[in-house]
């Protein structure tokens, strides 16, 4: 039942994403033309790498605690 509900929710969210159409995003064009898009991409990449490192260190600590018990 949970899988079916999750599938329905994901399909509905996909439908709303496709319903947005092919409008041009003005902000993205401005950022791309001025070269600031690279700053945005780099910032997002740094955040994701930081989250990944944090999660891996938590996983290591948890494995260590599980081995001790």
C-alpha positions as CSV (number, residue, x, y, z in Angstrom):
1,X,0.0,0.0,0.0
2,X,2.8,2.4,0.8
3,X,4.5,1.7,-2.5
4,X,1.4,2.4,-4.4
5,X,0.8,5.7,-2.5
6,X,4.4,6.7,-3.1
7,X,4.1,5.9,-6.8
8,X,1.0,8.0,-7.1
9,X,2.5,10.9,-5.4
10,X,5.6,10.8,-7.5
11,X,3.6,10.5,-10.7
12,X,1.5,13.6,-9.7
13,X,4.6,15.6,-8.9
14,X,6.1,14.7,-12.3
15,X,2.9,15.9,-14.0
16,X,3.1,19.3,-12.3
17,X,6.7,19.7,-13.4
18,X,5.8,19.0,-17.0
19,X,2.8,21.3,-16.9
20,X,5.1,24.4,-16.3
21,X,5.8,24.7,-20.0
22,X,8.8,25.9,-21.9
23,X,9.1,29.5,-20.6
24,X,12.5,31.1,-20.7
25,X,13.9,31.8,-17.2
26,X,15.1,35.4,-17.3
27,X,17.2,35.1,-14.1
28,X,19.2,32.2,-15.5
29,X,19.9,34.0,-18.7
30,X,21.2,37.0,-16.7
31,X,23.4,34.9,-14.5
32,X,24.7,32.9,-17.4
33,X,25.6,36.1,-19.4
34,X,27.4,37.7,-16.5
35,X,29.3,34.5,-15.5
36,X,27.7,34.3,-12.0
37,X,26.1,31.0,-12.8
38,X,29.4,29.3,-12.0
39,X,29.3,30.9,-8.5
40,X,25.9,29.4,-7.9
41,X,26.9,26.0,-9.2
42,X,30.1,26.0,-7.1
43,X,28.1,27.0,-4.0
44,X,25.6,24.2,-4.5
45,X,28.4,21.7,-5.1
46,X,30.2,22.8,-1.9
47,X,26.9,22.3,0.1
48,X,26.4,18.9,-1.3
49,X,29.9,17.8,-0.6
50,X,29.7,19.1,2.9
51,X,26.5,17.2,3.5
52,X,28.0,14.0,2.1
53,X,31.1,14.3,4.3
54,X,29.0,14.9,7.3
55,X,26.8,11.9,6.6
56,X,29.8,9.6,6.1
57,X,31.4,10.7,9.4
58,X,28.1,10.1,11.2
59,X,27.9,6.6,9.6
60,X,31.4,5.8,10.7
61,X,30.7,6.9,14.3
62,X,27.5,4.8,14.3
63,X,29.3,1.7,13.0
64,X,31.9,2.1,15.7
65,X,29.3,2.4,18.4
66,X,27.4,-0.6,17.1
67,X,30.6,-2.7,17.2
68,X,31.3,-1.7,20.8
69,X,27.9,-2.9,21.8
